[in-house]
Amino acid sequence: MHCDAVIFGGGIAGLWLLDELRRGGYSAILLESRALGSGQTVASQGIIHGGLKYTLSGMLTRSASNISEMPLIWRDCFAGTSQPDLSDTILRSQYCYLWRTQSLTSRLGMIGAKVGLRVAPENLAETETPPVLQGCPGTVAKLPEQVMSPPSLINNLYSRNRNRILKYDAESGCVFKFEKPGRIQQIHLIQSDSETLKLTPDNVIFTAGKGNAALRERAGLTSSAMQLRPLHMVMVRGNLPEFNGHCVDGSKTRVTITTDRNIRGETVWQIGGQVSEVGVEMEPEELINHTQQELAEVLPALSQDGLQWGTYRVDRAEQKTSGGKRPESFGIKKDGNTLTVWPTKLVLAPVVAETILPKITHTADWSDAEQERLANWSKPAVALPPWEIPGNWLTPALRRSA
Ligand SMILES: Cc1cc2nc3c(=O)[nH]c(=O)nc-3n(C[C@H](O)[C@H](O)[C@H](O)COP(=O)(O)OP(=O)(O)OC[C@H]3O[C@@H](n4cnc5c(N)ncnc54)[C@H](O)[C@@H]3O)c2cc1C
């Protein structure tokens, strides 16, 4: 089968790109080796950032200027007034709260936060602050950054493109034939002895997050083009309010809290920010203790009685930077007919797709029989969010001591 584009990896970068290509009339498919969104997308906090995090130092950095257009694009998609129609994605909240700790540097951070943003924070009167922020020092602001539920976003994009998404076995179900490193001539998919598919791609796009390293090696390319930055996230469930927000300390976010509901309908908080960075070196119990202390300081009104705690580790996969720092924006590397993509942030998926689209030429047209073949090929599942994985929660005995 001749294809305009074969995408490897169904996180947000691959799914958004596939949707754009399909709507543009391209013969494009996406191959997923695990469950859609495994890795970063399903584990993310789902905040449609508008760049605030990157202006905390008081300057509009390149990251912030790239990202500042994104909330408006996503907002229209969630409303169903722009493509891709994401009106089936669950929105956790229309805004995030922003509050600060008492230090002078964090006050400066709040000032810096107002520089040059499309979605700027709006200060709240004391009567307007939610009960969980009672007793917090200093100004509380409301930031019109929407928060969505990543598993529902993946499902939304999956249902729009199901016929173009194929499950395959990365170890034994795929052979690349390449002319020279990065110039892939053929991809041979083997589902069973009788079920095989030979794809002749004009363009190959790796959007496999951490999996990009192995894919690049299989295409004769070096894996040193990328870096991993680990995080150790905290989760807590129980009698908690629905709350989404960042606690700012200087130019850092001390904690970032987002809320979802588990399959039993319980409220679950995901806690990132600095705790998840310092937590990389900690065992789960130590990180939970540290987070409990942090929450006692930054959310003094929150009762921590009877809560259950868990953690999960996840690596951010990015294009390599000098010194391993966070990249300023998304990364796309071209080698032969292969593009390797690292969006850096979920919100940047639209601009990533927009950058790739002009590089793809449309020459392949599929017959009805070919389309039917794709529709009938085996399909991947959607990855479970971290709070639905029992092993991420501490055992009852540990929970009690925590
Ligand atoms: C804890 C955390 C919180 C975050 N919070 C936010 C946030 O609030 N807002 C925001 O904008 N960004 C956030 N991010 C960043 C964001 O999640 C990532 O930038 C984005 O999800 C990366 O998407 P991706 O599609 O490149 O990769 P991934 O989401 O990692 O998806 C990769 C996909 O490729 C598949 N795959 C792997 N190997 C292969 C292979 N060999 N063949 C085929 N498929 C393969 C995987 O199974 C997976 O489906 C967060 C990241 C983390 C880790």
The ligand as a Gaussian input file, in Angstrom:
#p B3LYP/6-31G(d) Opt

LIG

0 1
 C        3.445000      14.317000      34.358000
 C        3.304000      15.162000      33.124000
 C        2.413000      16.205000      33.104000
 C        2.270000      16.994000      31.961000
 N        1.338000      17.977000      31.975000
 C        1.149000      18.712000      30.859000
 C        0.129000      19.698000      30.830000
 O       -0.594000      19.884000      31.805000
 N       -0.014000      20.414000      29.691000
 C        0.788000      20.210000      28.598000
 O        0.618000      20.912000      27.610000
 N        1.753000      19.273000      28.585000
 C        1.944000      18.513000      29.689000
 N        2.904000      17.543000      29.690000
 C        3.679000      17.299000      28.471000
 C        2.883000      16.414000      27.516000
 O        2.273000      15.357000      28.210000
 C        3.773000      15.843000      26.419000
 O        4.514000      16.861000      25.798000
 C        2.930000      15.159000      25.333000
 O        1.908000      14.371000      25.888000
 C        3.838000      14.278000      24.486000
 O        3.035000      13.635000      23.533000
 P        3.620000      12.636000      22.456000
 O        2.496000      12.310000      21.553000
 O        4.866000      13.186000      21.846000
 O        4.152000      11.359000      23.252000
 P        3.456000      10.313000      24.243000
 O        2.277000      10.874000      24.903000
 O        4.560000       9.800000      25.106000
 O        2.927000       9.174000      23.277000
 C        3.776000       8.277000      22.609000
 C        2.943000       7.187000      21.981000
 O        3.801000       6.389000      21.159000
 C        3.578000       5.014000      21.449000
 N        4.797000       4.277000      21.097000
 C        5.940000       4.145000      21.817000
 N        6.840000       3.413000      21.116000
 C        6.242000       3.083000      19.934000
 C        6.659000       2.367000      18.777000
 N        7.869000       1.787000      18.684000
 N        5.786000       2.238000      17.752000
 C        4.559000       2.807000      17.809000
 N        4.110000       3.487000      18.881000
 C        4.954000       3.644000      19.911000
 C        3.215000       4.997000      22.924000
 O        2.570000       3.811000      23.292000
 C        2.313000       6.237000      22.992000
 O        1.003000       5.926000      22.592000
 C        3.063000      16.742000      30.823000
 C        3.967000      15.687000      30.829000
 C        4.092000      14.892000      31.958000
 C        5.054000      13.746000      31.929000

